[in-house]
Structure formats: structure tokens, C-alpha cells
Amino acid sequence: MPVAFDQVVIHQAQWFMPGEPVDNAAMDKFIAPLNRISGRIKQRILAENGIAQRYYAIGEDGSTRWSNATMAANAVRACLEQAGLTMADVGLLASGSSGGDLLMPGFANAIQGELAAPPLEVHSVHGICAAGVTALQAVAQGIELGTHRHGVAVASEMPSRLFRRSRFASQDYQADFDSHFLRWMLSDGAGAALLSHQDQILPTTQAGVRLRLRWIHQKSFSGDYPVCMQLGAARDSTRSHLDYDSWSQAEQDGALSLRQDIRLLPHLFDIGIHEYVKLVRDGWVDPERISHFLCHYSSEKFLPVVADLLEQAGLGIPAERWYSNLRWRGNTGAASILIMLAEFMRDRTLTPGEQILCYVPESGRFMTAYMLLEVEACDAPAPAVSYPSAKQAALASCDLVDIAPPHDPATAPQGLRDLLTQLAPIWHDYRSQVWRTPLLRSLHDGSIRMQDYQKWMADWIPQVREGAKWMREACDSLSPAYAPLAELIRLHAGEEQDDFNILFEDYRHAGGTATEIEQLTRNPGGQALNSYLHALAASQDPIGLLGAIYIIEGTGQRIVPALLPLLKSALSLEPDMYRFLHYHGMNDEHHLARWLVAVELALDCDETGRAEQIIIDTARRTAALYLMQFQYAKEY
């Protein structure tokens, strides 16, 4: 749940951008293409990210003109100067960055040294984009607890030193796309914010108003997904840069190249919007009250992705309320949100009562961060807190959370939106747990073996074979009132009747030893799931099976497509070894569209008023049993 604040206000926020702005044509003077191919990659990436200019702390000769600590210190000085304070007034300094100028000591200590600041408490947050929010939260908590009256959060990034062409000489000026990508995306800069106790009256960025910090919410999904953005590992992520005999060997093998696996990025925004919907459902955000939305995205290519996901959740924020300075400040990682906030506070006329929602996704190993601020008059009394208590939020989180990933509620009938939103926590929790099962963990770290793949398919084939059977049984158990629904389910069952044969052929081509499908047996999870579905299908009017289909088909649409690239890479699979996975991921999207129609029919035919809850309960039980099947799928 979010961390709520009652006593914390932001008086000032300032930034420091090194040197003069560098437009796209002048980039080559600082970050030269490595070879003929990288020039084409550059044009493609710049066309998508929408960045027109950025700043570099290095000179055209590659020398460092401002260190990372110097940029951070300059941002802090500007912030304190505007507020009429000095470092002697500050009790806490927290920094956020993907890396300082030295491997150690901590970056906040380096900034304190650069400022020649007197003794004070410091915190160094090492991360990527969300590190700036984490630094701000550390300061806010110190003030909320009454330990400090003033504190400064600062975030600074200087990736340009990693992007100089000379850094790739040991690799003969060759690099994979993942390394090329970030050279044209990231740039340098620093932002700082002064946080104070609410009883402190200081000069503000905009006369007469200040920002009250309402809450901060952060959540990491690093246990669910493999690394997306990293520095310090070999291309195949099997060795750390510290495992090499020398720094030169690590650099030659690409372990000192900053890279990002862009194939994983769609998952980042997916989980971010899940968290947003949870905040709305639990009463922390009212979309109608959001006056300004400060969204950190690394590329304008992702702007419609975020907007569409919000709209699909039925919780969109109008485009005129969005604010971003990516085009003219560039992507400065952890510093981006503080630079954005500082420029926003300077340029926009703010009115007491307006709310500002900040969103920061982090692609390192997937984090999401939200922050809510409210504009108030500098002399206003502390407003009453209207957000959920810790107990209320904990109770709400047990029942209601995110929008369900397998579907697009924007295309669903209006009457289904509430059902989809209530199914969301079931899906989100199931998806997260599946990604942490032994089978998928072995996919993450590349340790999966061909026999693991064979066993997974051997467990899966009997379940797929039984699918058409229990669907037909369910149709026979439906009363005449559900005749339209029965007709649609029979159509679906007919399409899936022979799917298990495709999977069995894939299994055989991958080296599976069974010659007859009857030789295959389900693992304990699969057996439990099959027994449950058949028993339910035999009951009177088993419309709850629509909840089971939601989980089963959703797995095919959203989880399987994410697994297939990892499988092909780890096991060097031939095309005839994964035809079912490929087909399943593509075809289930159409099946899920039909599922929406089926649910609408079920609700229309239901005379008891209990259909919606029955579907939800069945989805929850099916998710638990399907998860068990995944847990037993790894052979040891």
C-alpha cells in the first residue's frame, strides 16, 4: 500500500542541465555511431523516441566537463538558494542514481563532499528511473517522523561516459542492438527538491503556493521477470563483470556495455497500469480530481501505450492534463521526474486544490512508482487527510485490485467492466506466481533443459485433450434458458477438439518418448484441475466455467507469448517443436474476444443474479489449480 504523509511539503525544485542543448544533428560530435549499421539504428530510434535535444556532461573530445556529483551538487545549490537556505539548514540528503562517479563510497556521500556540507544524515539509493522517487520518499519519511525539519532529495545521471565511441574499441566497434538502443535514448542531468515540515514557511518556486506530498507508492516486480536493463553482465547474463580476470576482458566481452532488452518492455507498462487501477480502487486516486499527470516515459513511442491502457481500464486521464519535457530535456533516468517536476512548477500556473499525479516505470528489473502531490496556499492550514487508513487499505487489497490483462475492457459491453475489474486481482496474482515457478525461473536464468520442455508438454497434452470434453459436458448440463450460451461454447469446443494433436506432434519432434497419448499422465496439479473442471461441468448450469476459461485462455494469450522467445533462445528449438505455443498465443486472443460475448450471454440469461460472483469464484479456484500444474512441471 502507499506510504501516506501528513506533514511534508515541497517548497522548491530545481534542475541542472550541463552545457548547451545538443540537437539530433549534433549528437555525433559526442556520441558517434560505431559503424555504418549503428547510424541506421540511430535514425530509427530517434524517429520513435521524439527527443529533439538533450544535454551531455562530456565535451566533444570525450572529456568530463561536469562529474555526476558536480551536477547533483549544482541542482542542490540552486534549490536551496531559491529557498533562502544553506546546507547547514538541511538535516537529510538523499540521492538517487544508477551510479555515481566512483564504485564506492555512496553517491550521497560524494555529493555532500562536493558541497562541502556540514555533518548530516545521508542516504544513497542505487537504482534506475525510480531511484529519484525512492530518494524523495526517504527524505519525506525523515520529516514525517519529526527527525528533520528540512531535507533535500536529488537525482543525477551521467550515462554519456558509457556511450563514447572509444568505449567500444575493444569490441572492434561492434555492439548488439540492445547496446545500440540506449546510446540514442539516455542523456545527462540532475534535479533536486527541497522538502520541509508543513510548519516551515519559505520562499516557493511559484509565489503563494507550495506542494503538499500526499503519498508515495512503489512496488518492485523483480522476482517475476528477468533483467531488462543492465550494466555489468555479459551479453548472455551468465557472468558478472567482477567474474572476469581483468576489466579489459570484461569490456571486450561486452560486460561493461549498458543494454536493454526491449522485448520485455510491454510487460513494464502492463504492471504499472495494474498498480494504478489498484490505487483507484482502494481510494488513493480519483482520476476526476487529477489536474496534472507527470508521466516519465523513455520514448514517445510508449505514450499511446500508457494512454490506451488507462483508457482500457476506464480510468483515463485527458491528454491536456499530461505533462512531459522529454522532447527538450531528454531522458535522464532517475533525474527525469525531479527535473520534470521542477520545470512544471516553474512554468505552470498552479491553483490551490489541484492534484498532481507522478508516474515512473523502471525497466531495470521492473519497478513502478507513483506519487501524489496537492497544490495548497503557503499559509493554508493542514487539510484533513481523506485517504484510506492502513487497516482500510490492507482490507481493500485483499479483494479488489488491477484490471485483468487478458482483455480489453474498452471493447467490452459496458455491463462487463465491473466483472473484468473484479477478475483482475485473480489474474494479476496468478500471473505473478506463475512467473516465479521453477519452470519459468529456469527460463529466466537459462538453465532449462530439453527434458524440462518435454515434461511440460507431456503434462499439458492430457489437459488440452480434456478441454473440449468438459466444455461439451457443460453444454449438456445447461438448462434451456442458457441455449444461446450452449451454442457458442459448442462452437468453441469444436475448434479446440484437435489442438492436443498439434501439441503431441511438437512433443514428439522435441524428443518426447511416448508413442501414444494414452501413455501420458497429468502431474498432480493437472489432475486436480481436470477433476475439478469435469465435476463442475456435470453440475446444473455450470456457468462458472467461464471463469475457468478466462484463466486458461488468458494464459495462452498473455503468458505463453512471453515464454516462447525465451524457450527458443535457451533450447534452440526448431519450428516444428513449438507450433502449438505459437498458434495458441495467436489464436487465444480471438477466443477471449468470444469469451466476452459468452459472458454477456450468461449474464443476460441468468435469472438468479449470482452468475457474476460464480464466474469470479471459479476463476479464483482455476488459477490456484493451474498454478499447481506449473509448479509440478519442472523435472528435477
N, C-alpha and C positions, 0 to 999 in steps of 0.2 A: 504494500500500500504506500501511497505518497507520504513524505515527511512534511507535516504541516508546520507553518511558522506564524507566530502571533506578534513578535517583537521586532522583526527585521525589515529595514527599508534600504533602498538603493538611492543614494544621493547623486552619484556621479558614475559615468562610464566613459572611458576614453580609449583611443587606439593609437598605435604607432605603425606606420607603413614605411618600410625602408626605401630611400631613394625616390626616383621618379617612376611613374607608371610605365609599364612595358607592354606595348600592344602586341598583337599576334605576329605582325611582320618583324618586330624587333626581338622576338624570343630567341632566334637562332644565335644572337650575339652572346646570350647567356647559357642557353640550354640547346646546344647544337644537335641536329639529327645525327644519329650514329652512322647511318648508311643510307643508301638510296631507298630502301624499303621503309625505314623509320620516318622518312619525310612524308610518305603517303599516309602512314598511320597517324602522324601529327595532324594532317589536314582533316582526316576523318573524325578524330576525337574532338578537335576544336570546333568542327561544324556541329557536333552534338552537344557539347557542354555549355555553349553560349557565353563563355568567358571572353570578354573583349580586351581586358587588360588586367594585369596583376603586378606584384612587386617582388623584387629579389634583393636579398641582403648581400649577395655576392656581386662583384664587379664583372665587367665583360671579360676580364682576364682570369676569372675564376677565383680571385682572392676574396676573402671575407671582409666586408666593409662594416658590418654590424654583426656581432655574435648574437646567438639566441638570447642569452642573458641580458645583453645590452638592449635589445628590442623590448624585452619584458620590462626592464627597469625604466625605459623611456615611457612606456604606457602607464606604469605606476606613478611616475613623477607627474605626468600630465593630469592624471586623475586626482591626485592629492592637491596639486596646485589649484585646480579649479574649485576644490572644496575648502581651500584655505588651511589645509593640514600639512603636517610633515610626517615622516616615518616614526618620529617619536610619539605620535598620537595613535599609532597603529599597534594593536596587540597581537594580531594574527595575519600572517601572509601565507596564502595557499596558491600553488602553481599547478597548472595542467599542461601537459605536453607529451608528444610522442618521444621526445628525447632532448636532453639539454646538450650543451657543448662538450660535456665530459660524460663518460660512462658512470662515474661516481665522483663526488658525492651527489646528493639530491639536487634537483633543479632549483627548488625554492631557496636552498642554501646559497646557490650561485647567484641568484637574483638579489638576495639580501646582501651578499658581498659586493655586488655591482653597485648597489645603492648606498653602501657603507652605512647600513641601517643599524640602530642600536639593538641590543638583545631583544628577541621576541619569539613567539611561537611560530613554527613553520610546518607546512605540510607539502610534500611533493607528490602529485598524482601523475603516475605514468600510465598513459593510455593513448587513445587516438581522439576521435572527434568529440566523444562525450567527456573527455577529461576536464574540459573547461567548466562544464556543469558540475562535475564532482568537486572541483576546487571551490566553486561558489557555494556548494552545499556544505563543505567543511567549514567555511567561514561563517555561514549563516547559523550553523549549529552551535558554534562557539559563542555567537552573540545571543542566540535564543536562550542558551543556558546561563547567560549572565556573566560568562567568563571574560568577555571583551566588550568594549563599547564601540570600537571601530575595527574593521578588518578589510583586507584587500584580497580579491581573487584575481589572478592574472593567468592568461594562457598565451603561449607563444610557440610558433612553429617556424622551422628553418630547413625545409627539405631540399632547398636548391643545391646545397653542397653535395647531395647524393646524386644529383642529376647531371653534373658536369660531364661532358663527353669523355674527359680523361679518366673518369672512374670506370669506364668500360674497356680501357685499352688492354687489360689482362685477358679479356674475353674476346679479343680481336674485333671489338666494336660490334659484337652480336648480342642480341637480347631477345627473349621470348616476348610475346605480346603483353603478358601480364606485367612485365617490367617497363615496356614502352608506355603503357597506358598512363601510369601515374606521372611520368615526366611532363606530360602536357596538361595535367589536371591540377597539380598542387603548387603552391607558392608560399611566400613568407609574410609574416606579420604578427602583431601582438595586440591583445585587448585586455583591459583591466576594468574592474568595477569596485567601487567603494561601498561597503555595506556597513550599516550602523544600527545601533539600538534606536527604537522609534522615538525616544525622548530627546534625541540629538537633533538640533536644528542647525543645518548647514546650507551653504550655497548649493544650488542644484543645477544640473545641466540645462534644464528648462525652468525659468523663473516661476516660482509659485507652486510647482508640483514636484512630487517625488514618486518613486515606485515602491509599493509595498510588496514584499515577497510573500505569496500565499502558500505555495507548496512546491516541492520538487519530487519527481518520481523517476527512478532509474531501475532498469532491470537488465541483467545480462543473460543471454541465451548461449553462452559459450559451451555449455555441456550438451547442447543439442546439435551443433553444426561444426564442421571442420573450419580451419582458419581460412579467412577470405583475404585479408590484407596483412602482410607481414614483412618484417625486415630481420634478417639474421638466420634464416634457414635456407638450405639448398633448394633447388627447383622442385625436387620431389618431396621436400619437407622431412626427409629422413635424418638429416644431420643439422645440428646447430652450428653456427659459426665458431663456437668455442670447441667443437669437436675436431677441428682441423689442426694440423701441425703448426700452421702459421696463418697470419692474417692474409698473406698474399695468396695462399692456397684457397682460403675461404672466398676471397674476392674473385679469383679465377673461376671458381665453380658456381658463381652467382649468388653465394650466400649473403653477400653484402649489398644486394640489389633489392630495392623496395618494389614489391609486386602485389597485385590484386587479382584474385580470381573473379572476374566479372560475371561468370555463370551463376555464382551464388547470390548476387545482389538482389534479385527479385524476392528472395526469402527475407531479406533485411526489412524491406518496406512492409511486407506481409505481417511480420510480428509487431512492427511499430504501430500499425493501424489497429491490430488486436488490442494493444495496450491502451490506445486512445479510446476505443469503444468501451473498454472496461472502466476507464476514468469517467466517461459519460454515464455509464450505467450505475456506477457507485456514487454519483453525485458530486464528483470533483470538478467536472467541466460541464458547462451549459453552452453548447455551440451557439445559441442565440445571443449569448452575452459576450462572446469573443469579438472584440473590436479590431484586434490586430493579431495576425498569425505569422510569427517569425520562424520560418522553416529552413533548416540547414539541409541543403542537398548539394551533392558534389557536381551535379551536371543538370542543366535544364532539361535534359532528356528524361530525368526522373520526376520532373514537376507534374506532368499529366498522370504519371503512375500514382503518386501520392493523392492527387486530387480525385482521381477515379475511385481509389479505394475508400476515400472518405465519403464520396457520393454513394457508393455501393452500400455502405453501412447506414445510409440515410442520415448521416451526421456531417454533411459537407459544410465548409466554410467558404463564403463567396470570394471569388478571385480578387475583388477590390480590397479585401481585408488582408491579403497576403503581402509580406514584405521580404525582400531578399536583396542583398548587394553583391551577389556572386558575380554579376556581369562586370562590375568595375573594381571590385576588391579581390576577386579570385577566391579560390578555395584554400583557406588557411587552417584546415583541420580543427584542432581543439580551440584555436583562437577565433574561429569563424563566428560562433554565436555571441561572443563578447564584443567583437568588432561590429557585428550586425546590430546588437542592442545599443551600443554607444552611438552609432551613426543614426539609428532610428530615433533615439532620444533627442538628438540634436536637430534633426530635420523635420520631424512630425510635430504638429501642434497637438498636445495631449490634454485631455479633459478629465477631471476627476470622475471616477466611476468606470472608466474604460478598463477592460481587461486585455492583457497581452499573453498569449499562449506561445511558448517557445518549444520547438521540437527538434531534437538532434538524434539521428540514427548513426550508429558507429559500426563500420564494416569489419573491424579487426577480426573479432570472432563473435560479432553480433551483440550489440547493446542498443538499448533505446532509452532516451531521456526526454522528459517533459518538465516544463517549469511554467507556473502561472504567476503573473505579476498583475497588480491593480494600481491604476493611477489614483493618487489622492492629493489633496491640497496639503502643503507643508505644515499648516497649522491645524489640520483636521484631527479630531480625537480618534483614537484607535477604534476602527469599526468592529462590530460584533462578528465573530467567526461563524460562518454558515456552512462549513464543510463537515463531512461525516466525522464522528469521533472514531478513535482507533477501534473500539468494540464494534461500532456500526459497520465500518469498512471491512473488518475481518469477517463479520457475518455475511455481508453482501458478497464478498469474494468467494464464499463457499457455493453460491448459487448462480450468479449472473456475471458473465464476462463477455468475451470477444465475439465479433461477427464470424460466422462459420466460413473458413477458407474455401471449401469445395464449391461454393455457389456465388452467384452474382445477384444479391437481393434486389438490385436496381431493375433487373429484368423479370423479377417475380411479381405475381399479383400482390397488391398492397396488403391483403389479409394474411400473407405468409411471413411478413417481415419480422413480426414478434417471435414466431416459431423459429426462424433461422437464427435470430439473436440468442434465443434460449438454448439452441443446439450448439452455439459457438463454444461455450466453455468445455463441453464434452469433447468436441473436436480438438480444440487447442491443447488440452491436457493430454489427450491420446496421441496427437502428433508429436508433442514434446517427449513423451515417454518412449514412443517407438524409435525416435532418433537416438535414444540412449541405450537401446537393447544391444546385447553382444554382437549380433549380426551386423547391425549398422555401425557400431563402433569399429568393427574390423574393416568396414568400408572406409571409414574416416581415416584410419591410420595405415591403410594399405596392406593389412595383414590377412585379408580374406583369402581363402584357398578355394580351388575349384570344387573340392568336395563340400565346402560350405554352401556354395551356389547350388550344387546338385541336391543337397539335403533340403535346402529351402524350397526348391521346386517340387521335390518329392513330397514334402509336407503340404504344399499348396494345391497340387493337382487334384487330390480327392475332394478338397473343399470346393474348387471350381466346378468339379463334376456334379456335386450335390446341389449347387446353386439353382439350376433350372428345376430340379426336383422339388425342393421345398417351396419354390415360387408357385409351381403348379398345384402343390398341395394346399397352399394358402388360398389360391383361387377357388378351389373346390370347397373351402371352408367359409367363403364369403356368402352372406345371405343375399337374396335378390336385390335388396336395396343398394348393394355395392356393385351391381352388374357393370357399370362403366369402368370402375376401377379394375375389376377382374379381367376385363377385355384388354386393358392396357398392360397389365402385369403379364398376361399370357404372351403378348407380343414381345415383351422384353425377355421373357424366359426362352422363347423360341430363338431369339437372336444369340443368346449365350449358350445354347444347348451343346454346341460342339467346340466351345472355346477350350475345354480341357484337352482336346486332342492336339491343338497347336502347342500348348504348354508341354504336353508329354513328348512331342517331337523335339522341342527345344531341349528338354531334359536329356533325351537320348543323344542328340548331337553334341551336348556338353559332356558326354561320357557317362551318363546315368546307366546303371547296370540292369535295372528292372526291364523285363521284356513285355510284361503285361501290366496294365494299370492296376489290376486287382492285387498285384504284389505290393503296392504302395500303401502305407498306413499313415494315418494322421498322427501328429505329435499330440501330447496331452491338451494343449491349447486348442488345436484344430478339432480334436474330438469333442471337447466341451462345447465349442462354438457350434459344431454341426448338430449335436444333440439338442442344444437349446433352440436352434432355428427350426428343426423338424418338429419339435414339441410345440413350439409356438404356432407353426403353420397348421397344425392339426386342431388348434383351438377355434372356437367360434369367432368369426370376424376378426382375424389376426392383422388388423391394420397397423399394429405396432411394427410389423416387419419393414415398413417404410423407413423407420429409424435405423434398422439394421442395414438396409440398402444404402442409406446416407453414409454410414461409416465405410462399408465395403467398397462402394463405387468411389467415394471420396479418396480412399487410399489409392485407388488406381489412377485417379486424376492428379492428385497433388503430391503423393509420396513417391510412387513408382517413377514418374519422370525425373525426379531429383536423384533417384538411385542409379538410373541407367547409365549416365555418363561416368559415375564412379566405378560401376561394375566393368564397363568396357575398358576403362583405363587400368584398373587393378588386375584384371584377368585376361586382357587381350582377347575378348570374346569375338567369335566370328558371327556374322549377321544371322545365321541360322540357329544360333544359340539363345537369342533373346527376342524372337519375333513377337512372342506373346506380350512381353513387357512393353515393347514399342507400340503394339496395337492397343493394348489395354489402356495405356496412358492417353492415347489419342481418342479412342472410342468412348471412354467413360465420361468425357465432357458432354457428349451428346446424350448419354444415358442419364446424366444428372439433370440436364435440361428437361428430359422426360419425367424425372423424379418430381420436379416442381409441379408438373401437371398432375401427376398421380396424387400428390399430397393435397392439391386443391380439390380434386375429385373426392378424396377421402373425407375432407372436412365438410364438403357440401352434402355428402351422403350421410354423415354422422348425425344421428338424432339424439345421442346421449350427451354431447358436449364434452366428452372425455378424450376424443381422438388425439388432440394435440399433445396432451400430457402422456398418453400411452406411447406415442411416437418418440417423445423425448426420453422416457424411461427405457424403451427398447434400445435406443441409440446408445445410452449410457452402458447398458449391460453388454451390448455387442462390442463396444470399444474395449471393455475390460477383457473380454474373451479373445478378441482379435489380437490385442496386445500380448496376451499369454502365448498365442501361436507364434508371434515374432520372438518372444523370449526363449522359446524352445527350438527355434530354427537353427541356431548355431551349433555345429557339431564340434565336440572337443576331443 
